[in-house]
Amino acid sequence: MKVLFRTDASLQIGSGHIMRCLTLAESLRQEGAEVMFACRSHPGNLVGLLLEKGFEVYQLPMENFEPQGQCTAKPRVTVEDYSDWLGCSQDEDAQATLKAIGEVQFDWLIVDHYGLDEYWERQLRPTTQKLMVIDDLANRAHDCDLLLD
């Protein structure tokens, strides 16, 4: 089984998304799955940790990214409120992800990112048999087979 995680960590985002995906990735690998990550190279990313743990990482470029600073205490309500966490548009991210993975097909694509929604997921659908989203906000629509809240 081939599994791709699309998640990020940064000074702005924090490390929680990567850490919860890493826990699941290690369990999947123990069961025999081939697990990879696709991560944008934000300042403060955890790509080095993933590589140290023996995972292949598709590093997405940081072209035209201007960091918006640290997280604020203001409540966020929509995917647009988290779009600066992505570092580009959803379309640009989807295209960069598709370019990075090439012709590789996955059994599962697992997405844990507040800046992504059904628009991005539809673009990546052809690369995977099943799509899982980890979302604890319930503030946007998803195109997935499994939603973990």
N, C-alpha and C positions, 0 to 999 in steps of 0.2 A: 504494500500500500504506500502511495506517495501522498504526502501532506505538505501544503504550503501555508504558512502563517503570514498574514500581512498586518503588521503592527509596528509601532514606533515608540521610542523613548527619547526624551530631550530634557533640557533644563526647564523648558516651559511645560511640557506634557507630564514629566515625571517618569517613573520607572514601572508603575503598576501594571500597565498593559503588557509590557514585555515579560514581567515576572510571572503573571498568571498564565501567559501563553507558554513560557518556558516550562512551567510545572506540567502542563498538559503535554507539551512536546516530549519531555523526558519520559513520561508514562507511555506515550505512543511508541517511542523508539524502543522501550523495553519490550513492547509487544511485537516488535519487528518492523515497524513502519519506517520508511525513509522520510525524514522530516527536514524541511528547509524553511527559511525565513526570507521575506522581502521587507527591507527596512530603509527608510530615508536616512541619510547621514546627517541628521540634525546635530547641532552642538549639544554635547552631553548624551549622545546615543549610547546604546549598550551593545553595539555590534561586536566589540571585542569580547564581551562576556559570552555571547552566543558562539563565536568562533572558538573560544577557549573551551566551551562545553562540547565542541565537536560538531556543531551544526553548520551546514552550508548556508551562506547569507548572500542574497542578491541585494547589493547596495544600490539604492536609487539615488540619482544625483541631486545635488542641492542648487541647481541652476535658478537664478533670479529670486532667491529666497532672502527675505528681509525679516529677521526675527522680530516678533512683536513684544518681547519682554517676558517677564515671569507671569505665571497665572495670577489672575485677579480674583477678588472675592465676589465680584458681581455675578449674579446668577446667569447661567447660559441656558437657552431654551431650544435652539434649533441647530441643525448641522452647520448653518452659516456662522453661528457663534463660535464654532470650533474649526472653521475652515483655515484659520491661520496656523493651527496645529499641524495641518497637512503639509504646508510649505509650498503649495501650488494648487491649481484647480483639480477637481476630481478627475476631469478628463485627462489632464497632463499626468496625473499620478497613474491612472489606468494605462495610458500609453507607455509610460516608463516601466511599469510592472510587466506589461506584455512584452516589451522589448527585452527586458532583463531575463525573463524565463524562456524566451524563444519558443521552440516547438514542444516544450515539456508539457505533458498532460498529468493532471493530478486526480487522485481519488477524492480528496477533500481540500478545499480552500477554506481556511479559518481566518476570519477578519475580526480584529479587535482595534477599532479606531473610531473616535468620535467624529472625525472629519469625513467619514465615508458613509454612503447610504446606497439605496437601490440603484441609483444612476451608475455608480462605480461598479457595483456588483453585477449588473447586467452586462457590462463590458467584459468582465472576467469570466462570466458563466461558461463560455465555450472551452475554457481551459481545464474544467473540473467536472467530475461526475456529481459531486455534492458540495454545497456551500453552507458553511456555518458562520453565524455572526454572534459575537459576544457583545452584548449591549445592556448596560445597566442604567441607561437614561430613558429609554422609551420615548424619544423625542423626534424620531424620523422613521420613514418606511424602509423596509429591507426586502430584497429579493433573495431569500435563502430557504434552504431545506430544514435547517435547525437553528433556532434562536435560543441562546442561553442568556438569561437575565440574572 
